[in-house]
Amino acid sequence: MHDNPTRDRIVKASDQLFYERGYEHTSFADIADAVRISRGNFYYYFKTKDEILDAVIAARLANTRAMLNTWEIEGETPAERIRSFIHILVANRAKIKRYGCPVGTLCTELAKLGHASQGEANKLFTLFRTWLRRQFALLGREADGDTLAMHLLARSQGVATLASAFHDEKFIAQEVELMDAWLDACTGGATSPVAVKRKGRRT
């Protein structure tokens, strides 16, 4: 973040509004009201909504990198670190139930709009993909680490979307338990998500 508390407040409020209302349906006036500053003061920091979006994406990227670094420090094993990713669904279940995944909803909206910042927003998914792939490689799954990372990303996005559609926190908890079991199976030597599923049916 910049060493400017007002600018940081604008970015933080915009991030929240983009998540809750969507980028297209959030106006300058909405953000100015949330931060409680005059429109003239607001334009001193940002001239366009696209400039705010770029700042929001940059802040999310920085925050995601910081979160991944924390998981690296706190997780003693790659499996524990991957579990931190899985359990973020539980930690954020109330917001996910109401608004979905903040990364998924933003990337989807920008894709529909054909927005120029879509590629930059997609870097959020790339951060998670690269980090998860490395964790699976450390578990001895280097050959299919990217496949496993993408499977886990896709599953977590599906859970967030359905939990929001049905407003069901219990569904999140159930799916997290299943993903935990899937991860346990992965560390036990299954070769793919399909093999993990078949293995689960036999137990």
C-alpha positions in Angstrom: 0.0 0.0 0.0 1.0 3.6 -0.4 2.0 5.8 2.5 -1.2 7.8 2.2 -4.0 6.9 4.6 -6.7 8.6 2.5 -5.7 6.8 -0.7 -5.5 3.5 1.2 -9.0 4.0 2.6 -10.4 4.7 -0.9 -8.8 1.5 -2.2 -10.0 -0.6 0.8 -13.6 0.8 0.5 -13.6 0.2 -3.3 -12.4 -3.3 -2.8 -15.3 -4.0 -0.5 -17.8 -2.4 -2.8 -16.5 -4.1 -5.9 -16.9 -7.4 -4.0 -20.4 -6.8 -2.7 -22.0 -4.9 -5.6 -19.7 -5.6 -8.5 -17.3 -3.3 -10.3 -19.9 -2.1 -12.9 -22.5 -1.3 -10.3 -20.2 0.7 -8.0 -20.0 4.4 -8.8 -17.6 7.2 -7.8 -20.4 8.5 -5.5 -20.7 5.1 -3.8 -17.0 5.1 -3.0 -16.9 8.7 -1.9 -19.8 8.2 0.4 -18.2 5.1 1.9 -14.9 6.9 2.6 -16.8 10.1 3.6 -14.7 12.5 1.5 -15.8 15.2 -0.9 -15.8 14.4 -4.6 -13.1 17.0 -5.2 -10.8 15.4 -2.7 -11.6 12.0 -4.2 -10.5 13.1 -7.7 -7.2 14.3 -6.3 -6.3 10.6 -5.8 -8.1 8.9 -8.7 -9.3 10.4 -11.9 -11.2 7.3 -13.2 -12.8 4.2 -11.8 -10.4 2.1 -13.9 -7.5 3.7 -11.9 -9.2 2.6 -8.7 -9.7 -0.9 -10.1 -6.0 -1.2 -10.9 -5.2 -0.1 -7.4 -7.6 -2.7 -5.9 -6.1 -5.5 -8.0 -2.6 -4.4 -7.0 -3.7 -4.4 -3.3 -5.3 -7.9 -3.7 -2.1 -9.3 -5.3 0.0 -7.9 -2.5 -2.3 -9.2 0.2 -2.5 -12.6 -1.5 1.3 -12.9 -1.6 1.5 -11.9 2.0 -1.1 -14.6 2.9 0.8 -17.3 1.0 4.0 -16.3 2.7 2.3 -16.6 6.1 1.1 -20.1 5.1 4.6 -21.0 4.1 5.9 -19.9 7.5 3.1 -21.4 9.6 2.7 -24.7 7.8 5.3 -27.3 8.8 4.5 -29.6 5.8 3.3 -29.0 2.2 0.0 -30.8 3.1 -0.6 -28.4 6.0 0.0 -25.5 3.7 -2.5 -26.8 1.1 -5.0 -27.4 3.9 -4.7 -23.7 4.8 -5.9 -22.9 1.2 -8.8 -25.4 1.6 -9.9 -24.0 4.9 -10.0 -20.4 3.8 -13.5 -21.3 2.6 -14.5 -22.0 6.1 -12.8 -18.9 7.5 -14.7 -16.7 5.0 -17.9 -18.7 4.8 -20.3 -15.9 5.8 -19.0 -13.6 3.1 -18.8 -16.4 0.5 -22.4 -17.3 1.2 -23.5 -13.8 0.5 -21.2 -12.7 -2.3 -19.2 -15.7 -3.6 -15.4 -15.8 -3.9 -13.9 -12.3 -4.2 -11.4 -13.5 -6.8 -13.8 -15.5 -8.9 -16.5 -12.9 -8.9 -14.2 -10.1 -10.0 -12.4 -12.2 -12.7 -15.8 -13.3 -14.1 -17.3 -9.8 -14.2 -14.2 -8.3 -15.9 -14.3 -11.2 -18.4 -17.9 -10.5 -19.3 -17.1 -6.8 -19.7 -14.1 -7.5 -21.8 -12.3 -5.2 -19.5 -8.6 -4.3 -20.1 -7.7 -5.2 -16.5 -9.0 -8.8 -16.8 -5.5 -10.2 -17.4 -4.1 -8.5 -14.3 -7.0 -9.7 -12.2 -6.4 -13.3 -13.4 -2.9 -13.1 -11.9 -4.7 -13.7 -8.6 -5.6 -17.2 -9.7 -2.1 -17.6 -11.2 -0.6 -16.9 -7.8 -2.7 -19.6 -6.1 -2.1 -22.0 -9.0 1.7 -21.6 -8.9 1.8 -21.8 -5.1 -0.3 -25.0 -5.0 1.6 -26.6 -7.8 4.8 -26.1 -5.8 3.3 -27.6 -2.7 2.1 -30.7 -4.5 5.6 -31.0 -6.1 7.1 -31.0 -2.6 4.7 -33.8 -1.8 6.3 -35.8 -4.6 3.6 -35.0 -7.1 5.7 -32.9 -9.4 4.5 -34.8 -12.6 0.8 -34.0 -12.0 1.2 -31.1 -9.5 -0.4 -28.5 -11.9 -3.3 -30.8 -12.6 -3.9 -31.2 -8.9 -3.6 -27.5 -8.3 -6.1 -26.7 -11.0 -8.5 -29.3 -9.7 -8.4 -27.8 -6.2 -8.8 -24.3 -7.6 -11.8 -25.4 -9.7 -13.4 -27.3 -6.8 -13.0 -24.4 -4.4 -14.5 -22.0 -6.9 -17.4 -24.4 -7.5 -18.1 -24.6 -3.8 -18.0 -20.8 -3.4 -20.4 -20.4 -6.4 -22.9 -23.0 -5.2 -22.7 -21.8 -1.5 -23.6 -18.3 -2.7 -26.4 -19.5 -5.0 -28.0 -21.6 -2.2 -26.9 -19.4 0.7 -25.7 -22.6 2.4 -22.8 -22.5 4.9 -23.3 -26.1 5.8 -22.5 -27.1 2.2 -19.1 -25.3 2.6 -18.3 -27.3 5.7 -19.2 -30.5 4.0 -17.2 -29.8 0.9 -14.1 -28.8 3.0 -14.2 -32.1 4.8 -14.3 -33.9 1.4 -11.4 -31.8 0.1 -9.5 -32.7 3.2 -10.1 -36.3 2.5 -9.1 -35.8 -1.1 -5.8 -34.2 0.0 -5.1 -37.1 2.4 -5.7 -39.5 -0.5 -3.3 -37.5 -2.7 -0.5 -37.8 -0.1 -1.2 -41.5 0.0 -0.1 -42.0 -3.6 -3.2 -41.6 -5.8 -2.2 -40.5 -9.3 -5.1 -38.2 -10.2 -8.3 -36.6 -8.9 -10.3 -39.3 -10.7 -8.2 -42.0 -9.0 -8.7 -40.4 -5.6 -12.5 -40.4 -6.2 -12.4 -44.1 -7.1 -10.3 -44.9 -4.1 -12.8 -43.1 -1.9 -15.6 -45.3 -3.2 -13.8 -48.5 -2.3 -13.3 -47.4 1.3 
